[in-house]
Amino acid sequence: MAFTQLASFRFCTILPLKTRTSLPLSSTKCLPSYVHAQHTIATKIPDNITVRRSANYPPSKWSHDFVASLKNEYAGEPYTTRVNNLKEEVKTMLESATNPLDQLEIIDALQRLGVAYHFEDQIETKLKSIYNDTINKQRLKQDPHSFATALEFRLLRKHGYNVPQEAFCSFMDLEGNFKASLCHDLKGLVYLYEASYLSLPGEAILEEAQKFSSKNLKAYLKKENNSSTSGDDAKNYHLNMARHALELPFHWRMQRLEARWFIYVYENSPDMKPILLEHAKLDFNMVQAVHQQDLKHASSTLDEVELFTEAVTRWDINEMDKLPDYMKICFLALYNSINEIAFDSLKEEELHITPYLKKAWADLCKSYLLEAKWYHSGYTPSLEEYSDNAWVSISAPLLLVHAYFAVPNHITKEASECILDYPNIVKWSSVITRLADDLGTSKHEQKRGDNPKSIECYMHESGASEAAAREHIHYLISEAWKKINEYQIGNTAVFSQLS
């Protein structure tokens, strides 16, 4: 889900799930002396020195020594063997489930727990069968349970099946309003709310479903805040799910971060399946072990950086012997990849990726230059001007181009030529990433004296208040998601599966 998951991404590393240890915060005592000096000593800048703008970012709390000290027992055996055995048990569980609702709930749990990527073939087979059954028997429209209809609708749409919004007509009265009886069905409201975020442009029924479910969930939660639900595990579980969904729908969340939250919630679910829970915990901790190892490699001392830079500058394979072992791997990978690109570019009959990477970098530099010109001239662009440039300057297109070429089995000439002009799926994902980032960081960036962001541009252009501007940005994000949803429905384009 590379293209549709960028919007809510925030980097973090989490300790193993069995612990709740908080990470130590570094103090200023750990900082080099020159860092203290620039905060405590007033100096006069000579006239011939160019003063450069600084964002005044604080130093990282993740020192090299702290990163190097991270230990994770989940790398290698015996956990690899255990997780492989659990995979087979989960496959058996999914295959043996004959009731479509049971199958859907297992699939939903796998996705929320962050382990669905291990079972893509089995999930696709089950959903295809369910979809064919839905089309032939119109079972989805006749299901008496709103949560079952909403769950089926959401999962099928999420996987690109063209399920009509009219699936929810059976829960509406003759006047086109959702029935009042649904107001008391907490589980149904949560599932209906989540399903509404798979809407396409112009789908009035799903827009009404979102308003109806949102309004009633908020009212339900307000009422429950004044009462006790202790001892009612099922109700507490769905109350947690309701609060979480209202903060941000599942469709808009990062799967790995969502898994971290859901594992704890699922542990207390009355429908919890121990096999799924154990598999999710092991998988999360094993993936985290890999990320921690990568983080150690990325944190280099100054001396090591100088050695690596010297080796790259000389471009001499013999210089590799001077490097630490982990840097030898990095240098060798870089050396081989660049040489391979150079070699492939000489083969006229084969695809070479150098022009595509050059264009992506050039486009990013041009967008940075335009923002620099706006800053130095004091110009506040219109929201449209800002958006036309900012979806590139957020660097998402560059990252996605690199990610695409990093997966050799997917590279085709057709897709490479398409990505050169940035298909809409890239643009919409990048727009969401930029606008979501603005909502979270705009105030801090303004305090640092940065360029106006989307919120300030809209306020300047329309005279709107900050609250109204933020509401408008939320609306633009929602509309972009609808376009992405529409792109994924039955789309056989080159990026439909990668999105």
CORRAWO-V854431 format. One record per residue. N is the residue number from 1. RES is the residue in one letter. SS is DSSP state (2 for helix, 1 for strand, 0 for the rest). NEAR is the number of other ideal C-beta (glycine too) atoms within 12 Angstrom. Layout:
n: {N	N}
res: {RES	RES}
ss: {SS	SS}
near: {NEAR	NEAR}
//
This chain:
n: {1	2	3	4	5	6	7	8	9	10	11	12	13	14	15	16	17	18	19	20	21	22	23	24	25	26	27	28	29	30	31	32	33	34	35	36	37	38	39	40	41	42	43	44	45	46	47	48	49	50	51	52	53	54	55	56	57	58	59	60	61	62	63	64	65	66	67	68	69	70	71	72	73	74	75	76	77	78	79	80	81	82	83	84	85	86	87	88	89	90	91	92	93	94	95	96	97	98	99	100	101	102	103	104	105	106	107	108	109	110	111	112	113	114	115	116	117	118	119	120	121	122	123	124	125	126	127	128	129	130	131	132	133	134	135	136	137	138	139	140	141	142	143	144	145	146	147	148	149	150	151	152	153	154	155	156	157	158	159	160	161	162	163	164	165	166	167	168	169	170	171	172	173	174	175	176	177	178	179	180	181	182	183	184	185	186	187	188	189	190	191	192	193	194	195	196	197	198	199	200	201	202	203	204	205	206	207	208	209	210	211	212	213	214	215	216	217	218	219	220	221	222	223	224	225	226	227	228	229	230	231	232	233	234	235	236	237	238	239	240	241	242	243	244	245	246	247	248	249	250	251	252	253	254	255	256	257	258	259	260	261	262	263	264	265	266	267	268	269	270	271	272	273	274	275	276	277	278	279	280	281	282	283	284	285	286	287	288	289	290	291	292	293	294	295	296	297	298	299	300	301	302	303	304	305	306	307	308	309	310	311	312	313	314	315	316	317	318	319	320	321	322	323	324	325	326	327	328	329	330	331	332	333	334	335	336	337	338	339	340	341	342	343	344	345	346	347	348	349	350	351	352	353	354	355	356	357	358	359	360	361	362	363	364	365	366	367	368	369	370	371	372	373	374	375	376	377	378	379	380	381	382	383	384	385	386	387	388	389	390	391	392	393	394	395	396	397	398	399	400	401	402	403	404	405	406	407	408	409	410	411	412	413	414	415	416	417	418	419	420	421	422	423	424	425	426	427	428	429	430	431	432	433	434	435	436	437	438	439	440	441	442	443	444	445	446	447	448	449	450	451	452	453	454	455	456	457	458	459	460	461	462	463	464	465	466	467	468	469	470	471	472	473	474	475	476	477	478	479	480	481	482	483	484	485	486	487	488	489	490	491	492	493	494	495	496	497	498	499}
res: {M	A	F	T	Q	L	A	S	F	R	F	C	T	I	L	P	L	K	T	R	T	S	L	P	L	S	S	T	K	C	L	P	S	Y	V	H	A	Q	H	T	I	A	T	K	I	P	D	N	I	T	V	R	R	S	A	N	Y	P	P	S	K	W	S	H	D	F	V	A	S	L	K	N	E	Y	A	G	E	P	Y	T	T	R	V	N	N	L	K	E	E	V	K	T	M	L	E	S	A	T	N	P	L	D	Q	L	E	I	I	D	A	L	Q	R	L	G	V	A	Y	H	F	E	D	Q	I	E	T	K	L	K	S	I	Y	N	D	T	I	N	K	Q	R	L	K	Q	D	P	H	S	F	A	T	A	L	E	F	R	L	L	R	K	H	G	Y	N	V	P	Q	E	A	F	C	S	F	M	D	L	E	G	N	F	K	A	S	L	C	H	D	L	K	G	L	V	Y	L	Y	E	A	S	Y	L	S	L	P	G	E	A	I	L	E	E	A	Q	K	F	S	S	K	N	L	K	A	Y	L	K	K	E	N	N	S	S	T	S	G	D	D	A	K	N	Y	H	L	N	M	A	R	H	A	L	E	L	P	F	H	W	R	M	Q	R	L	E	A	R	W	F	I	Y	V	Y	E	N	S	P	D	M	K	P	I	L	L	E	H	A	K	L	D	F	N	M	V	Q	A	V	H	Q	Q	D	L	K	H	A	S	S	T	L	D	E	V	E	L	F	T	E	A	V	T	R	W	D	I	N	E	M	D	K	L	P	D	Y	M	K	I	C	F	L	A	L	Y	N	S	I	N	E	I	A	F	D	S	L	K	E	E	E	L	H	I	T	P	Y	L	K	K	A	W	A	D	L	C	K	S	Y	L	L	E	A	K	W	Y	H	S	G	Y	T	P	S	L	E	E	Y	S	D	N	A	W	V	S	I	S	A	P	L	L	L	V	H	A	Y	F	A	V	P	N	H	I	T	K	E	A	S	E	C	I	L	D	Y	P	N	I	V	K	W	S	S	V	I	T	R	L	A	D	D	L	G	T	S	K	H	E	Q	K	R	G	D	N	P	K	S	I	E	C	Y	M	H	E	S	G	A	S	E	A	A	A	R	E	H	I	H	Y	L	I	S	E	A	W	K	K	I	N	E	Y	Q	I	G	N	T	A	V	F	S	Q	L	S}
ss: {0	0	0	0	0	0	0	0	0	0	0	0	0	0	0	0	0	0	0	0	0	0	0	0	0	0	0	2	2	2	0	0	2	2	2	2	2	2	2	2	0	0	0	0	0	0	0	0	0	0	0	0	0	0	0	0	0	0	0	0	0	0	0	2	2	2	2	2	2	0	0	0	0	0	0	0	0	0	2	2	2	2	2	2	2	2	2	2	2	2	2	2	2	2	2	2	0	0	0	2	2	2	2	2	2	2	2	2	2	2	2	2	0	0	0	2	2	2	2	2	2	2	2	2	2	2	2	2	2	2	2	2	2	2	2	2	2	0	2	2	2	2	0	0	0	2	2	2	2	2	2	2	2	2	2	2	2	2	0	0	0	0	0	0	2	2	2	2	2	2	2	1	0	0	0	0	0	1	0	2	2	2	2	2	0	2	2	2	2	2	2	2	2	2	2	2	0	0	0	0	0	0	0	2	2	2	2	2	2	2	2	2	2	2	2	2	2	2	2	2	2	2	2	2	0	0	0	0	0	0	0	0	2	2	2	2	2	2	2	2	2	2	2	2	2	2	2	0	0	2	2	2	0	0	2	2	2	2	2	2	2	2	2	2	2	2	2	0	0	0	0	0	0	2	2	2	2	2	2	2	2	2	2	2	2	2	2	2	2	2	2	2	2	2	2	2	2	2	0	0	0	2	2	2	2	2	2	2	2	2	2	2	2	2	0	0	2	2	2	2	2	2	0	0	2	2	2	2	2	2	2	2	2	2	2	2	2	2	2	2	2	2	2	2	2	0	0	0	0	0	0	0	0	2	2	2	2	2	2	2	2	2	2	2	2	2	2	2	2	2	2	2	2	2	2	2	2	0	0	0	0	0	2	2	2	2	2	2	2	2	2	2	2	0	0	2	2	2	2	2	2	2	2	2	2	0	0	2	2	2	0	0	2	2	2	2	2	2	2	2	0	0	0	2	2	2	2	2	2	2	2	2	2	2	2	2	2	2	2	2	2	2	2	2	2	2	2	0	0	0	0	0	0	2	2	2	2	2	2	2	2	2	0	0	0	2	2	2	2	2	2	2	2	2	2	2	2	2	2	2	2	2	2	2	2	2	2	2	0	0	0	0	0	0	0	0	0	0	0}
near: {33	28	40	39	31	39	38	30	28	20	15	16	30	30	24	26	30	19	16	10	12	9	18	16	15	19	12	15	11	19	19	14	13	11	17	15	12	15	16	12	11	8	10	8	10	8	7	6	9	8	10	9	14	11	16	14	12	17	19	18	20	25	23	23	15	21	26	21	16	29	18	28	19	30	23	15	12	14	26	19	14	22	29	19	18	31	28	19	22	35	27	16	27	37	20	15	25	14	15	29	28	22	33	40	31	37	37	39	38	40	36	37	41	39	40	35	20	28	33	20	15	28	32	22	19	37	37	20	25	35	32	18	24	30	19	11	14	19	28	40	23	17	28	16	24	38	32	36	38	44	41	39	43	41	42	40	37	36	35	27	30	22	37	22	34	21	38	42	25	23	39	27	15	7	9	17	20	34	24	14	16	33	23	16	31	34	32	36	39	37	41	47	46	42	44	41	36	42	37	29	20	14	27	19	28	38	25	25	42	34	20	33	39	27	22	31	39	22	20	33	29	16	17	22	14	10	13	11	21	10	9	16	19	18	25	21	26	33	31	27	37	37	24	28	40	27	20	27	34	37	35	36	32	27	31	33	25	34	35	30	30	37	33	25	30	38	25	21	28	17	23	23	26	18	27	39	31	28	38	42	33	36	37	38	33	33	31	33	28	21	25	29	24	21	26	30	25	22	25	23	17	12	15	26	19	17	24	30	20	20	27	23	12	16	17	15	19	14	22	27	15	21	30	22	15	22	32	23	18	26	34	22	18	22	26	16	21	20	16	20	24	16	15	22	20	13	14	8	9	16	23	22	34	22	20	31	28	18	23	33	21	19	30	30	18	20	31	22	17	24	31	19	17	26	21	13	12	12	19	23	28	21	31	17	24	37	33	22	33	41	38	35	34	36	27	38	42	33	26	37	39	21	27	35	30	18	18	15	11	19	25	21	16	16	29	29	18	23	38	25	17	29	31	26	38	42	30	38	41	41	41	41	42	40	41	38	30	41	30	23	22	30	16	18	24	20	11	18	14	24	35	29	39	48	39	29	34	36	28	23	21	19	10	20	14	23	13	16	29	26	19	27	36	25	20	33	35	32	23	35	41	31	29	43	40	26	31	34	28	18	25	12	23	23	35	25	24	31	32}
//
